[in-house]
Amino acid sequence: MEAGLISSNPDVLGGVPVFAGTRVPVRALLDHLESGDSLDDFLVGYPSVKRQQVIDFLELAAQRLLADAT
């Protein structure tokens, strides 16, 4: 996992990847976006996640996806 952005610990939600410093699964963001919710809707529902964490995660995911496509 990207240090400081996403963490995975067997003692936190059984090791499910979460936004660092929270108990919010990364999957929750993906589910919200997939269902058409806005980033703001997600952040209202999960106030422990900071906007910059989500932006950094999305940028990292895009970089990795694009790198894999080449």
MOGI-V58099 format. One record per residue. N is the residue number from 0. RES is the residue in one letter. SS is DSSP state (H for helix, E for strand, - for the rest). BURIAL is + if it has 16 or more other C-alpha atoms within 10 Angstrom, else -. Layout:
BEGIN
[[N	RES	SS	BURIAL] [N	RES	SS	BURIAL]]
END
This chain:
BEGIN
[[0	M	-	-] [1	E	-	-] [2	A	-	-] [3	G	-	-] [4	L	-	+] [5	I	E	+] [6	S	E	+] [7	S	-	+] [8	N	E	-] [9	P	-	-] [10	D	-	-] [11	V	E	-] [12	L	H	-] [13	G	H	-] [14	G	H	-] [15	V	-	+] [16	P	-	+] [17	V	E	+] [18	F	E	+] [19	A	-	+] [20	G	-	-] [21	T	-	-] [22	R	-	+] [23	V	-	+] [24	P	E	+] [25	V	H	+] [26	R	H	-] [27	A	H	-] [28	L	H	+] [29	L	H	-] [30	D	H	-] [31	H	H	-] [32	L	H	-] [33	E	H	-] [34	S	-	-] [35	G	-	-] [36	D	-	-] [37	S	-	-] [38	L	H	-] [39	D	H	-] [40	D	H	-] [41	F	H	+] [42	L	H	-] [43	V	H	-] [44	G	H	-] [45	Y	-	-] [46	P	-	-] [47	S	-	-] [48	V	-	+] [49	K	-	-] [50	R	H	-] [51	Q	H	-] [52	Q	H	-] [53	V	H	+] [54	I	H	-] [55	D	H	-] [56	F	H	+] [57	L	H	-] [58	E	H	-] [59	L	H	-] [60	A	H	-] [61	A	H	-] [62	Q	H	-] [63	R	H	-] [64	L	H	-] [65	L	H	-] [66	A	H	-] [67	D	H	-] [68	A	H	-] [69	T	-	-]]
END
